[in-house]
Amino acid sequence: MTASPLHSLDIRLLRYFVVVAQENNMSRAAQRLFMSQPPLSRHIRQLEDRLGVTLFIRHTKGLTLTDEGVRVLEIVRPLLAQQDETYAQLSKLGQTSTQSLRFGLTTAFEQGIFASLESQLATRVAALNIVRHGSPELVRQVRRGKLDAALVALPLQSAGLTVIPLAWQEPLIAALPAHWPEADADSLALRALNSRPLFWFKRERNPAFFDYTRAIFRHAGYSPVCIEEPLEHDVLLARIARGEGVSLFPASFAAIQRQGVVFRPLCDTELCITVGLILPPEQESRLQWLPSLLSASFLSAR
């Protein structure tokens, strides 16, 4: 049987489509998906091109499903439900084979996104030890054998380790003092912050992510004057509230309510970070169930 061209369709496009259909608004859908609006719009156009139909009517108040869009929604919902069930079943395989797990969680993301995952791991593993550090430190601990695996923020230098990107990506947003004039805008262009100090990290802390962000800064016409950021998020937010500078956080940090600090999306960049699983190659066989459990957890969190 000849394979349909749709056999190579990324199922994430279907999940993005369902969220957009639920919201009838590209901006709100992008916020739910923790991504910026331009790539989401491109994903939807890509899906329309692959299917050969128009899924939405675009108008000033948002989006409306076309008749074809309604039909596609009816078709894909059972498929996505079946995928979720498949992930859940796969995550149950080999439950008796993992008695202990030393697992790292990156502090690059607001920790609430890991709450469901931690609960699932606790029911799956008899002896679970979770530690929280920045992503580069987690890489070091995995390499030294102090951790069996870890969730980190990508991009990241991780030579010698197995790296599996997961279905959770967040755009970076600006955290700035509430009394700055820029705080009144609904969204910000990076270049509008050129005159403001940026709390940022030194390149040696995370060369891969530093180079990734600097390339996007240059493309956006952003040349910040950087001041070294504190390692603790609460100290950083306190200094932002005092008006010492601005910083960039993953979108999940917007859930934090800090007096004197406001979070604003960036309108001219695709700066984002992705959750990735890292583990030594020798742990892959013992922890073969882990990627499916993680993927199911993040997909359900969407």
C-alpha positions in Angstrom: 0.0 0.0 0.0 1.3 3.4 -1.0 1.8 5.7 2.1 -0.2 8.9 2.1 1.8 12.1 2.2 0.0 12.8 5.5 1.8 9.8 7.1 4.7 12.1 7.9 2.5 14.8 9.4 3.7 16.0 12.8 0.9 15.2 15.2 1.8 18.3 17.2 0.3 20.4 14.4 -3.1 18.7 15.1 -2.8 19.5 18.8 -2.0 23.1 18.0 -5.0 23.2 15.7 -7.4 21.9 18.4 -6.2 24.5 20.9 -6.7 27.3 18.3 -10.1 25.9 17.5 -11.0 26.0 21.2 -9.9 29.6 21.6 -10.9 31.0 18.2 -8.1 33.4 18.8 -4.4 32.9 17.8 -3.0 35.1 20.6 -4.9 33.3 23.4 -4.0 29.9 21.8 -0.3 30.8 21.8 -0.5 31.8 25.4 -2.1 28.4 26.3 0.7 26.6 24.3 3.4 28.7 25.9 4.7 29.8 22.5 4.7 33.0 20.6 2.0 33.8 18.0 4.1 34.0 14.8 5.3 30.3 14.9 1.9 29.2 15.9 0.4 31.0 12.9 3.0 29.3 10.6 2.1 25.9 12.1 -1.5 26.4 11.3 -0.8 27.5 7.7 1.5 24.5 7.3 -1.3 22.2 8.5 -3.7 23.9 6.0 -1.2 23.4 3.2 -0.7 19.7 4.1 -4.4 19.0 4.3 -5.3 21.1 1.3 -8.1 22.9 3.1 -8.8 26.2 4.8 -9.3 25.6 8.5 -10.2 29.1 9.7 -11.8 32.3 8.5 -9.6 35.1 9.7 -11.3 38.3 10.8 -10.7 41.3 13.1 -12.3 39.7 16.1 -10.4 36.4 15.8 -11.0 33.2 14.0 -14.0 31.1 12.9 -13.8 27.4 11.9 -14.7 26.7 8.3 -16.9 23.7 7.5 -13.7 21.9 6.6 -12.2 22.9 9.9 -15.2 21.5 11.8 -14.8 18.2 10.0 -11.1 18.1 10.7 -11.7 18.8 14.4 -14.2 15.8 14.5 -11.6 13.6 12.8 -8.6 14.4 14.9 -10.1 14.5 18.4 -10.4 10.6 18.6 -6.9 10.3 17.3 -5.4 12.6 19.9 -7.4 10.9 22.7 -6.0 7.6 21.5 -2.5 8.9 21.5 -2.9 10.1 25.1 -4.2 6.7 26.1 -1.3 5.0 24.3 1.2 7.1 26.2 -0.5 6.3 29.4 -0.4 2.6 28.7 3.3 2.7 27.6 4.2 4.6 30.7 3.0 1.6 32.8 5.4 -0.8 31.1 8.2 -2.1 33.3 6.9 -0.5 36.5 8.4 -3.2 38.6 11.9 -2.8 37.0 12.6 0.7 38.4 12.9 0.7 42.1 14.9 4.0 42.5 15.4 7.2 40.5 17.7 10.1 41.2 16.1 12.8 39.0 16.9 16.4 38.4 14.5 19.3 37.6 15.8 22.5 36.0 15.1 25.8 37.8 15.0 27.5 34.4 11.2 27.0 34.4 8.6 27.9 37.0 8.4 24.8 39.1 4.6 24.5 38.9 4.8 23.0 35.4 6.4 19.9 37.0 3.8 19.3 39.7 1.8 16.7 37.8 5.0 15.0 36.6 6.4 14.8 40.2 3.2 13.1 41.3 3.3 10.6 38.5 7.0 9.7 39.2 6.2 9.3 42.9 3.6 6.7 42.2 5.8 5.0 39.6 9.2 4.8 41.5 9.6 3.2 44.9 12.5 5.5 45.9 12.4 8.8 44.2 15.0 11.5 44.9 14.4 14.9 43.1 17.0 17.7 43.1 16.6 21.1 41.6 19.5 23.1 40.0 20.2 25.1 36.9 20.6 23.1 33.7 24.4 23.3 33.4 24.8 21.9 37.0 22.3 19.1 36.2 24.4 18.1 33.2 27.5 17.9 35.5 25.7 15.8 38.0 24.3 13.4 35.4 27.8 13.0 33.9 29.3 12.3 37.3 26.7 9.6 38.0 25.1 11.6 40.9 21.8 11.7 38.9 20.2 9.0 36.7 18.5 11.6 34.5 17.3 15.2 34.5 15.0 17.6 32.8 16.9 20.6 31.5 16.3 23.7 29.4 17.5 23.5 25.8 19.7 24.6 24.0 22.4 23.3 26.2 25.9 21.7 25.8 25.5 18.1 26.7 28.1 16.1 24.8 28.3 12.5 25.7 24.7 12.3 27.0 21.5 11.2 25.4 19.2 14.3 24.8 15.5 13.9 24.1 13.6 17.2 23.4 10.0 17.0 24.9 6.7 18.6 23.9 7.0 21.6 26.2 8.4 24.9 24.9 8.0 28.4 26.3 8.7 31.8 24.8 10.8 34.2 26.8 9.0 37.2 28.2 10.2 40.4 29.7 10.1 41.0 33.4 10.5 44.8 34.1 9.8 47.3 36.8 6.1 48.3 37.0 7.0 52.0 37.2 8.9 52.0 33.8 6.9 53.5 30.9 7.5 50.3 28.9 5.4 48.5 31.4 2.3 50.1 30.0 2.6 48.3 26.7 0.7 45.1 26.0 3.8 43.7 24.4 7.4 44.8 23.7 9.9 44.8 21.0 13.4 43.9 22.2 14.9 47.0 20.6 12.6 49.2 22.7 14.7 48.1 25.7 18.0 49.0 24.3 18.4 51.9 26.8 17.7 49.7 29.8 20.2 47.5 31.7 19.6 43.7 31.2 20.2 41.2 34.0 21.9 38.4 32.1 24.3 35.5 32.7 27.9 35.2 31.7 28.7 33.0 28.7 30.7 30.5 30.7 27.6 29.5 32.7 25.8 28.2 29.6 27.6 28.8 26.3 25.0 27.2 24.0 22.1 29.2 25.3 24.1 32.4 25.5 25.1 32.1 21.8 21.5 31.2 20.9 20.1 34.3 22.5 22.8 36.6 21.3 22.1 35.6 17.7 18.4 36.4 18.1 19.3 39.7 19.9 21.4 40.8 16.9 18.6 39.9 14.5 16.1 41.9 16.5 18.4 45.0 16.7 18.9 44.5 20.5 22.2 45.5 22.0 21.7 45.4 25.7 24.1 46.7 28.4 24.3 43.6 30.6 24.7 43.4 34.4 25.3 40.1 36.0 22.1 38.4 37.2 21.7 36.9 40.7 21.4 33.1 40.7 18.3 33.2 42.9 15.0 34.2 41.2 13.6 36.0 44.2 16.7 38.2 44.5 16.5 39.0 40.8 12.8 39.9 40.9 13.5 42.1 44.0 16.2 44.0 42.1 13.9 44.4 39.0 11.2 45.8 41.3 13.7 48.4 42.5 14.2 49.5 38.9 17.7 48.3 38.5 17.1 46.5 35.2 15.0 44.2 33.1 15.3 40.4 32.5 13.9 37.7 30.3 12.0 34.7 31.8 10.2 31.7 30.4 6.5 32.5 30.1 5.5 30.2 33.0 7.1 32.7 35.4 4.3 35.1 34.6 2.2 33.1 37.2 4.4 34.6 39.9 2.8 37.7 41.5 5.6 40.1 42.6 4.8 43.6 43.6 6.6 46.1 41.5 7.3 43.7 38.6 5.2 43.2 35.5 5.7 40.5 32.7 5.2 41.4 29.1 5.4 39.2 26.0 7.9 40.0 23.3 6.4 40.8 19.9 9.4 40.6 17.5 11.3 37.5 18.4 11.0 33.8 18.7 13.2 33.4 21.7 12.1 30.3 23.5 13.4 27.4 25.6 12.5 23.7 25.3 12.3 21.1 28.0 14.7 18.2 27.3 15.5 14.9 29.0 19.1 14.1 29.5 20.5 10.7 30.6 23.7 8.7 30.2 23.6 6.1 27.4 24.0 3.3 29.9 20.7 4.3 31.6 18.6 4.2 28.4 17.6 0.6 28.8 16.7 0.8 32.5 14.7 4.1 31.9 13.2 3.3 28.6 9.7 4.0 30.0 10.7 7.5 31.1 10.4 9.5 27.8 6.8 8.2 27.3 5.7 9.1 30.8 7.3 12.6 30.4 5.7 13.2 27.0 2.3 12.1 28.3 2.6 14.4 31.3 3.5 17.5 29.3 0.9 16.8 26.6 -1.8 16.5 29.2 -0.6 19.8 30.7 -1.4 21.6 27.5 
